[in-house]
């Protein structure tokens, strides 16, 4: 886990994977303050509306082993 020097808030690494993938293989990841921030970013990256993205993909918090 990282500490944001500017706000004093914690930031974490989140990733996303397809809901259809039984192996939950991470498609992409990034560092965000909340999972909602991550979801909005990933949705924009995929060119999808937020609610459409969440119907297709799940967001997960990644640990050191999954960087």
C-alpha positions in Angstrom: 0.0 0.0 0.0 1.2 3.5 -0.8 0.6 6.8 1.0 -0.4 9.8 -1.0 2.0 12.6 0.2 -0.4 15.4 -0.9 -3.6 14.4 0.8 -2.4 12.0 3.5 -4.9 9.4 2.1 -3.9 5.9 1.3 -3.8 4.8 -2.3 -4.0 1.2 -3.5 -3.5 -0.8 -6.6 -6.7 -2.0 -8.3 -7.1 -4.2 -11.3 -10.0 -5.3 -13.5 -10.9 -8.6 -15.1 -13.8 -10.0 -17.2 -16.7 -11.4 -15.3 -16.7 -14.2 -17.9 -13.1 -15.3 -17.1 -13.1 -18.1 -14.5 -9.3 -17.5 -13.9 -9.9 -13.8 -13.1 -6.9 -12.8 -15.2 -6.1 -9.1 -14.6 -6.5 -7.1 -17.8 -5.0 -3.9 -16.5 -4.2 -2.2 -13.2 -3.4 1.2 -11.7 -3.1 3.0 -8.4 -6.1 4.9 -7.1 -7.6 6.1 -3.9 -10.9 4.2 -4.3 -12.2 1.3 -6.3 -14.8 3.7 -7.8 -12.0 6.0 -9.0 -10.4 2.9 -10.6 -13.7 1.8 -12.2 -14.3 5.2 -13.8 -10.8 5.3 -15.1 -10.9 1.8 -16.5 -14.3 2.4 -18.1 -13.0 5.5 -19.8 -9.9 3.6 -21.0 -12.1 0.9 -22.6 -14.4 3.6 -24.1 -17.4 2.3 -22.1 -20.0 4.1 -19.9 -19.5 3.4 -16.2 -22.5 1.2 -15.8 -21.7 -0.8 -19.0 -18.2 -1.4 -17.7 -19.4 -2.7 -14.4 -21.8 -5.1 -16.2 -18.8 -6.7 -18.0 -15.9 -6.4 -15.6 -15.1 -6.7 -11.9 -12.6 -4.5 -10.0 -10.3 -6.1 -7.4 -7.7 -4.8 -5.0 -4.3 -6.2 -5.8 -1.7 -7.3 -3.3 2.1 -7.2 -3.8 2.1 -10.6 -5.4 -0.2 -9.4 -8.2 1.7 -6.3 -9.3 
